[in-house]
Amino acid sequence: MGHAFPSDPGSGAPGRLFRRALGTLAGLAIALTLGAAGQAHAQLRADEGPLARTPACPTRPYRWQEDCRSLAGHELGGLDAWRYRPLTADGDVWLTLGGEARVRMDLLHDADFGIGGAPAYTEVAGRLLAHADLRSRAGPRAFIQLAVVQQTGRRPNVRPQDESAIDVAQAFVDAPLKVGDATITARVGRQEIDLSGNRLVASRDGVTLRRAFEGAKVDVVLGGAKLAILSVRPMDLRDDPFADRADRTERFNAVALDLPPALSPGGGLLNLYFLDRDRSDARWLRAQGNERRYSFGVRYVGQAGGWRIETQATGQTGRVAGKPIRAYGAALSLDREFAPDRPVAIGFDLVAASGDKAGTRRIETFDPVYPNNFGLSDAPLFFQTNYVFGGGSLSTRWAGAVWTAGANLLVRHSTSDAVYASGRPIPAAFGTERLTSLLSQVSVRRPIARNYEVYASLVQAQALGALRGAGGRTALYSRVQFTARF
């Protein structure tokens, strides 16, 4: 890209400690990777004969959702031996060990579409994760996950989620209780949050360090319904080893209810939710400072006429810097797969997130709360507010990989809206044009055996009316990523 990398941010004593920890975890990751390769080769040989493959305990995006008790009673080898290790003769207590090594290179030309001299950059980032999950058939459980992440090359500055010495990513205990027909599970500690796939509370896997919170969550399951209640604080990420703390300037409370399938259209998932976010550093175009925002809405995932439907609608109220909040967001996704011999899938998306209209004192900018930062494309260009977004994609399987091409049009919600990036408005005058950007993306995802995956993508974000009027130019982004998990 023709620009120099910044100096190594890991210099000095903390940097030496970081590098020693990174070297230790890297050695472990290499050993696990080689072990996974040997295990995958052995499994391929076994598949060629009459013997059935050992039942797997597949990895999941949320590693704490994995339950490897299905491996009990089988002769295990390779990494499967670490996925299930009984600690008692009757197998009522067992330990699962797991980990991940991921290396990624991103090239962006240009950040903020070059507005205000925002630079181009080439970033190389890596993360190592290792976890231990102590489970019991009776229900009590303890889970801990360590993480170390590093990057070089990002400009103009490094985000807290891109670089950290070794630290505790998650550490929680589960305490179950049976009350009549209801099962109540209290989870206390540092944890990732999943509210039945709610788009407003995501793990942020697109960046190097995933999002975690500290606090308590209670799940109540009864008669096919599930009630989740939580009160947590997001993590304040720091560079030094084992220095991350709960952010004392922000609290997040939520109540979410999954209705029984009998009460949901077509037997799909119907979820009702209420979110309460209280923070001291909200940054919107017309208001900055203390904010208490309430989000309430509904999410549905189901099938109709061969199409998979996912839709979510949210209303928001509250106050920020003394001004009333009135905002909304809505999303609809449709997906369908054809041709079983060589699957072809098409998808359509339509998303709207409200923005500030002229002539009102109210703050109408929608807050996506804790979103997936790459919800619009792989390129880290837009924050998910103040826009209407729609388009489609086409995917197919070929040569063992999933190939996808898509295009989406982004427009400002109103002519007085800002364009947001990285959770703040880009400082520029965008004029009266609503057209913002046409995002075109191609990607390929190739699993290798059971434990590896290669992913690559290319995005062109064409600067349209609003961005052009502010001096922006078309941005190009590419990514190559390798992940090993066990």
For each residue, the residues with C-beta under 8 A, 3 or more apart:
1: 107 109 120 121 122
2:
3: 119 120 121 122 155
4:
5: 122 152 153
6: 9 152 153 154 155
7: 11
8: 11 15 152
9: 6 15 152 158 163 239
10: 14 15 18 19 150
11: 7 8 15
12: 15 16
13: 16 17
14: 10 17 18 165 239 240 241
15: 8 9 10 11 12 18 19
16: 12 13 19 20
17: 13 14 20 21 165 241
18: 10 14 15 21 22 148 150 165 166 241
19: 10 15 16 22 23
20: 16 17 23 24
21: 17 18 24 25 148 165 166 241
22: 18 19 25 26 128 148 150 166
23: 19 20 26 27
24: 20 21 27 28
25: 21 22 28 29 128 130 146 148 166
26: 22 23 29 30 101 128
27: 23 24 30 31
28: 24 25 31 32 99 128 130
29: 25 26 32 33 99 101 128 484
30: 26 27 33 34 101
31: 27 28 34 35
32: 28 29 35 36 79 99 101 484 486
33: 29 30 36 37 101 451 452 484
34: 30 31 37 38
35: 31 32 38 39 78 79 486
36: 32 33 39 40 78 79 449 450 451 452 484 486
37: 33 34 40 41 449 451
38: 34 35 41 42 78
39: 35 36 42 43 77 78 79 80 450 451
40: 36 37 43 44 448 449 450 451 452
41: 37 38 44 45 449
42: 38 39 45 46 77 78
43: 39 40 46 47 53 54 449 450
44: 40 41 47 48 449
45: 41 42 48 49
46: 42 43 49 51 53 54
47: 43 44 53
48: 44 45
49: 45 46
50:
51: 46
52:
53: 43 46 47 56
54: 43 46 71 74 75 76 77 80
55: 70 71 74
56: 53 80 450
57: 66 67 68 70 71 80 83 84 96
58: 66 450
59: 63 66 98 100 451 485 486
60: 63 65 66
61: 203 205
62: 65 192 194 203
63: 59 60 66 98 100 129 131 133 145
64: 131 133 143 145 170 172 191 192
65: 60 62 194
66: 57 58 59 60 63 96 98 133
67: 57 70 135
68: 57 71 83 84 94 96
69: 72 84 94 135 137
70: 55 57 67
71: 54 55 57 68 74 76 80 83 84
72: 69 84 86 91 94
73:
74: 54 55 71
75: 54
76: 54 71 80 81 83 84
77: 39 42 54 80 81
78: 35 36 38 39 42 81
79: 32 35 36 39 82 83 451 486
80: 39 54 56 57 71 76 77 83 84
81: 76 77 78 84 85
82: 79 85 96 97 98 486
83: 57 68 71 76 79 80 96 97 98 486
84: 57 68 69 71 72 76 80 81 94 96
85: 81 82 94 95 96 97
86: 72 89 91 93 94
87: 93 94 95
88: 91 92 93
89: 86
90:
91: 72 86 88 94 137
92: 88 136 137 138
93: 86 87 88 134 135 136 137
94: 68 69 72 84 85 86 87 91 134 135 136
95: 85 87 132 133 134 135
96: 57 66 68 82 83 84 85 132 133 135
97: 82 83 85 130 131 132 133
98: 59 63 66 82 83 130 131 133 485 486
99: 28 29 32 128 129 130 131 485 486
100: 59 63 127 128 129 483 484 485
101: 26 29 30 32 33 126 127 128 129 483 484
102: 126 127 481 482 483 484
103: 124 125 126 481 482
104: 124 125 126 208 479 480 481 482
105: 122 123 124 125 479 480 481
106: 122 123 125 380 477 478 479
107: 1 120 121 122 123 476 477 478 479
108: 111 120 121 123 379 380 475 476 477
109: 1 120 475 476 477
110: 113 114 118 119 120 473 475
111: 108 114 118 119 120 121 155 156 381 421 475
112: 115 116 118 381 421 426 472
113: 110 118 381 461 463 467 472 473 474 475
114: 110 111 117 118 471 472 473 475
115: 112 118 426 427 428 467 470 471 472
116: 112 426 427 428
117: 114
118: 110 111 112 113 114 115 156
119: 3 110 111 155 156
120: 1 3 107 108 109 110 111 155
121: 1 3 107 108 111 153 154 155
122: 1 3 5 105 106 107 153
123: 105 106 107 108 151 152 153 154 162
124: 103 104 105 151 152 153
125: 103 104 105 106 149 150 151 152 154 162 208
126: 101 102 103 104 149 150 151 208
127: 100 101 102 147 148 149 150 208 209
128: 22 25 26 28 29 99 100 101 147 148 149
129: 63 99 100 101 145 146 147 169
130: 25 28 97 98 99 145 146
131: 63 64 97 98 99 143 144 145 146 170
132: 95 96 97 143 144
133: 63 64 66 95 96 97 98 141 142 143
134: 93 94 95 141 142 143
135: 67 69 93 94 95 96 141
136: 92 93 94 139 140 141
137: 69 91 92 93
138: 92 176
139: 136 174 175 176 185
140: 136 173 174 175 176
141: 133 134 135 136 173 174
142: 133 134 172 173 174
143: 64 131 132 133 134 170 171 172 173 174
144: 131 132 168 170 171
145: 63 64 129 130 131 168 169 170 171
146: 25 129 130 131 166 167 168 169
147: 127 128 129 164 166 167 168 169 209 210
148: 18 21 22 25 127 128 164 165 166 167
149: 125 126 127 128 161 162 163 164 208 209
150: 10 18 22 125 126 127 163
151: 123 124 125 126 154 158 162 163 208
152: 5 6 8 9 123 124 125
153: 5 6 121 122 123 124
154: 6 121 123 125 151 157 158 159 162
155: 3 6 111 119 120 121
156: 111 118 119
157: 154
158: 9 151 154 162 163
159: 154 162 163 207 422
160: 163 164 209 237 238
161: 149 204 207 208 209 211 237
162: 123 125 149 151 154 158 159 207 208 209
163: 9 149 150 151 158 159 160 208 239
164: 147 148 149 160 167 209 237 238 239 244
165: 14 17 18 21 148 239 240 241 242 243
166: 18 21 22 25 146 147 148 241 242
167: 146 147 148 164 241 242 243 244
168: 144 145 146 147 171 190 242 244
169: 129 145 146 147 190 209 210 212
170: 64 131 143 144 145 189 190 191 192 212
171: 143 144 145 168 189 190
172: 64 142 143 187 188 189 190 191
173: 140 141 142 143 187 188 189
174: 139 140 141 142 143 185 186 187
175: 139 140 185 186 187 188
176: 138 139 140 183 184 185 186
177: 183 184 185 186
178: 182 183 184
179: 182 184
180:
181: 222 223
182: 178 179 220 221 222
183: 176 177 178 220 221 222
184: 176 177 178 179 218 219 220
185: 139 174 175 176 177 218 219 221
186: 174 175 176 177 216 217 218
187: 172 173 174 175 191 216 217 218 219
188: 172 173 175 215 216
189: 170 171 172 173 214
190: 168 169 170 171 172 212 213 214 235
191: 64 170 172 187 212 213 214 217 232
192: 62 64 170 203 210 211 212 213
193: 201 213 217 230 232 370
194: 62 65 197 198 201 203
195: 198 201 228 254 256 271 273
196: 226 228 256 258 269 271 299
197: 194 269 271 299 301
198: 194 195 201 256 271 273 299 312
199: 202 299 312 331 368 371 372 375
200: 275 295 314 368 369 370 371
201: 193 194 195 198 254 275 369 370
202: 199 205 211 370 371 372 375
203: 61 62 192 194 210 211 372
204: 161 207 209 210 211 370 371 372 373
205: 61 202 210 372
206: 372 373 374 378 380
207: 159 161 162 204 210 373
208: 104 125 126 127 149 151 161 162 163
209: 127 147 149 160 161 162 164 169 204 237
210: 147 169 192 203 204 205 207
211: 161 192 202 203 204 234 235 370
212: 169 170 190 191 192 234 235
213: 190 191 192 193 230 232 233 234 235 246 252
214: 189 190 191 232 233 235 246
215: 188 230 231 232 233 246
216: 186 187 188 230 231 232
217: 186 187 191 193 228 229 230 232
218: 184 185 186 187 228 229 230
219: 184 185 187 226 227 228
220: 182 183 184 226 227 228 229
221: 182 183 185 225 226 227
222: 181 182 183 225 227
223: 181 260
224: 260 261 262
225: 221 222 257 258 259 260
226: 196 219 220 221 257 258
227: 219 220 221 222 255 256 257 258
228: 195 196 217 218 219 220 254 255 256 257
229: 217 218 220 254 255
230: 193 213 215 216 217 218 252 253 254
231: 215 216 251 252 253
232: 191 193 213 214 215 216 217 251 252 253
233: 213 214 215 246 247 248 250 251 252
234: 211 212 213 246 247 250 252 370
235: 190 211 212 213 214 244 245 246 247
236: 244 245 246 247 248
237: 160 161 164 209 244
238: 160 164 243 244 245
239: 9 14 163 164 165 243
240: 14 165 243
241: 14 17 18 21 165 166 167
242: 165 166 167 168
243: 165 167 238 239 240
244: 164 167 168 235 236 237 238
245: 235 236 238 248
246: 213 214 215 233 234 235 236
247: 233 234 235 236 250
248: 233 236 245
249: 279 280 281
250: 233 234 247 277 278 279 280 281
251: 231 232 233 277 278 279
252: 213 230 231 232 233 234 275 276 277 278 369 370
253: 230 231 232 275 276 278
254: 195 201 228 229 230 273 274 275 276
255: 227 228 229 273 274
256: 195 196 198 227 228 271 272 273 274
257: 225 226 227 228 271 272 273
258: 196 225 226 227 269 270 271
259: 225 263 264 270 271 272
260: 223 224 225 263 264
261: 224 264 267 268 269
262: 224 267
263: 259 260 270
264: 259 260 261 267 268 269 270 300 302
265: 268 270 300 302
266: 302 303 304
267: 261 262 264 302
268: 261 264 265 300 301 302 303 309
269: 196 197 258 261 264 299 300 301 302
270: 258 259 263 264 265 298 299 300
271: 195 196 197 198 256 257 258 259 298 299 300
272: 256 257 259 297 298
273: 195 198 254 255 256 257 295 296 297 298 299
274: 254 255 256 294 295 296
275: 200 201 252 253 254 294 295 296 369
276: 252 253 254 292 293 294 295
277: 250 251 252 291 292 293 295 367 369
278: 250 251 252 253 291 292
279: 249 250 251 282 290 291
280: 249 250 289 290 291
281: 249 250 288 289
282: 279 287 288 289 290 291 293 320 321 367
283: 288 423 424 425
284: 287 288 320 356 363 365 425
285: 356 365 417 418 425
286: 323 356 363 365
287: 282 284 291 320 321 323 363
288: 281 282 283 284 321
289: 280 281 282 320 321
290: 279 280 282 320 321
291: 277 278 279 280 282 287 318 319 320 321 325
292: 276 277 278 318 319 320
293: 276 277 282 316 317 318 320 325 367
294: 274 275 276 316 317 318
295: 200 273 274 275 276 277 314 315 316 367 369
296: 273 274 275 314 315 316
297: 272 273 312 313 314 315
298: 270 271 272 273 312 313
299: 196 197 198 199 269 270 271 273 310 311 312
300: 264 265 268 269 270 271 309 310 311 312
301: 197 268 269 308 309 310
302: 264 265 266 267 268 269 308 309
303: 266 268 306 307 308 309
304: 266 307 309
305:
306: 303 336
307: 303 304 334 335 336
308: 301 302 303 333 334 335 336
309: 268 300 301 302 303 304 332 333 334
310: 299 300 301 331 332 333 335
311: 299 300 330 331 332 333
312: 198 199 297 298 299 300 329 330 331
313: 297 298 328 329 330 331
314: 200 295 296 297 328 329 330 366
315: 295 296 297 327 328
316: 293 294 295 296 325 326 327 328 329 366 367
317: 293 294 324 325 326
318: 291 292 293 294 324 325
319: 291 292 322 323 324 325
320: 282 284 287 289 290 291 292 293 323 325 363
321: 282 287 288 289 290 291
322: 319
323: 286 287 319 320 361 362 363
324: 317 318 319 361 362 363
325: 291 293 316 317 318 319 320 362 363 364
326: 316 317 362 363 364
327: 315 316 354 363 364 365 366 367
328: 313 314 315 316 352 353 354 366
329: 312 313 314 316 351 352 353 354 366 368
330: 311 312 313 314 351 352
331: 199 310 311 312 313 349 350 351 352
332: 309 310 311 349 350 351
333: 308 309 310 311 347 348 349
334: 307 308 309 347 348 349
335: 307 308 310 345 346 347 348
336: 306 307 308 345 346 347
337: 343 344 345
338: 343 344 345 346
339: 342 343 344
340: 343
341:
342: 339 396 397 398
343: 337 338 339 340 395 396 397
344: 337 338 339 394 395 396
345: 335 336 337 338 394 395 396
346: 335 336 338 392 393 394 395
347: 333 334 335 336 392 393 394 395 406
348: 333 334 335 390 391 392
349: 331 332 333 334 389 390 391 392 393 408
350: 331 332 389 390
351: 329 330 331 332 384 387 388 389 390
352: 328 329 330 331 387 388 389 413
353: 328 329 366 368 384 385 386 387 388 413
354: 327 328 329 364 365 366 386 413
355: 364 365 366 385 386 387 412 413 414 416 417 418
356: 284 285 286 360 363 364 365 386 414 416 417 418
357: 360 364 414 416
358: 414 415 416
359:
360: 356 357 364
361: 323 324
362: 323 324 325 326
363: 284 286 287 320 323 324 325 326 327 356
364: 325 326 327 354 355 356 357 360
365: 284 285 286 327 354 355 356 385 386 417
366: 314 316 327 328 329 353 354 355 385 386
367: 277 282 293 295 316 327 385
368: 199 200 329 353 371 375 383 384 385
369: 200 201 252 275 277 295
370: 193 200 201 202 204 211 234 252
371: 199 200 202 204 368 375 384
372: 199 202 203 204 205 206 375
373: 204 206 207 380 383
374: 206 377 378 379 380
375: 199 202 368 371 372 384
376: 381 382 384 389 408 410 439
377: 374 381 408 439 441 459 461 477
378: 206 374 441 443 457 459 477 479
379: 108 374 439 441 459 461 475 477
380: 106 108 206 373 374 421 422 477
381: 111 112 113 376 377 421 437 461 475 477
382: 376 387 410 419 420 421 437
383: 368 373 420 421 422 423 424
384: 351 353 368 371 375 376 387 420
385: 353 355 365 366 367 368 420
386: 353 354 355 356 365 366 412 413 414 417 418 419 420
387: 351 352 353 355 382 384 410 411 412 413 417 436
388: 351 352 353 410 411 412 413
389: 349 350 351 352 376 408 409 410 411
390: 348 349 350 351 408 409
391: 348 349 406 407 408 409 439
392: 346 347 348 349 406 407 408
393: 346 347 349 404 405 406 407
394: 344 345 346 347 404 405 406
395: 343 344 345 346 347 402 403 404 405
396: 342 343 344 345 402 403
397: 342 343 400 401 402 403
398: 342 401 403
399:
400: 397 446 447
401: 397 398 444 445 446 447
402: 395 396 397 444 445 446
403: 395 396 397 398 442 443 444
404: 393 394 395 441 442 443 444 445
405: 393 394 395 441 442
406: 347 391 392 393 394 440 441
407: 391 392 393 438 439 440 441
408: 349 376 377 389 390 391 392 438 439
409: 389 390 391 435 437 438 439
410: 376 382 387 388 389 436 437 438 439
411: 387 388 389 434 435 436
412: 355 386 387 388 415 417 419 430 433 434 436 466
413: 352 353 354 355 386 387 388 417
414: 355 356 357 358 386 417 434
415: 358 412 431 432 433 434
416: 355 356 357 358
417: 285 355 356 365 386 387 412 413 414 430
418: 285 355 356 386 425 426 430
419: 382 386 412 425 426 428 430 436 466 467 470
420: 382 383 384 385 386 423 424 425 426
421: 111 112 380 381 382 383 424 426
422: 159 380 383
423: 283 383 420
424: 283 383 420 421
425: 283 284 285 418 419 420
426: 112 115 116 418 419 420 421 470
427: 115 116
428: 115 116 419 470 471 472
429: 469 470
430: 412 417 418 419 433 466 467 469 470
431: 415 465 466 469 470
432: 415
433: 412 415 430 464 465 466 468 469
434: 411 412 414 415 465 466
435: 409 411 464 465 466
436: 387 410 411 412 419 464 465 466 467
437: 381 382 409 410 461 462 463 464 467
438: 407 408 409 410 461 462 464
439: 376 377 379 391 407 408 409 410 459 460 461 462
440: 406 407 459 460 462
441: 377 378 379 404 405 406 407 457 458 459 460
442: 403 404 405 457 458
443: 378 403 404 455 456 457 458
444: 401 402 403 404 455 456 457
445: 401 402 404 453 454 455
446: 400 401 402 453 454 455
447: 400 401 450 452 453
448: 40 451 452 453 454
449: 36 37 40 41 43 44 452
450: 36 39 40 43 56 58 447
451: 33 36 37 39 40 59 79 448 484 485 486
452: 33 36 40 447 448 449 482 483 484 485
453: 445 446 447 448 482 483 485
454: 445 446 448 480 481 482 483
455: 443 444 445 446 479 480 481 482 483
456: 443 444 478 479 480 481
457: 378 441 442 443 444 478 479
458: 441 442 443 476 477 478
459: 377 378 379 439 440 441 476 477 478
460: 439 440 441 474 475 476 477
461: 113 377 379 381 437 438 439 474 475 476 477
462: 437 438 439 440 474
463: 113 437 467 468 472 473 474 475
464: 433 435 436 437 438 467 468
465: 431 433 434 435 436 468 469
466: 412 419 430 431 433 434 435 436 469 470
467: 113 115 419 430 436 437 463 464 470 472
468: 433 463 464 465 471 472
469: 429 430 431 433 465 466
470: 115 419 426 428 429 430 431 466 467
471: 114 115 428 468
472: 112 113 114 115 428 463 467 468
473: 110 113 114 463
474: 113 460 461 462 463
475: 108 109 110 111 113 114 379 381 460 461 463
476: 107 108 109 458 459 460 461
477: 106 107 108 109 377 378 379 380 381 458 459 460 461
478: 106 107 456 457 458 459
479: 104 105 106 107 378 455 456 457
480: 104 105 454 455 456
481: 102 103 104 105 454 455 456
482: 102 103 104 452 453 454 455
483: 100 101 102 452 453 454 455
484: 29 32 33 36 100 101 102 451 452
485: 59 98 99 100 451 452 453
486: 32 35 36 59 79 82 83 98 99 451
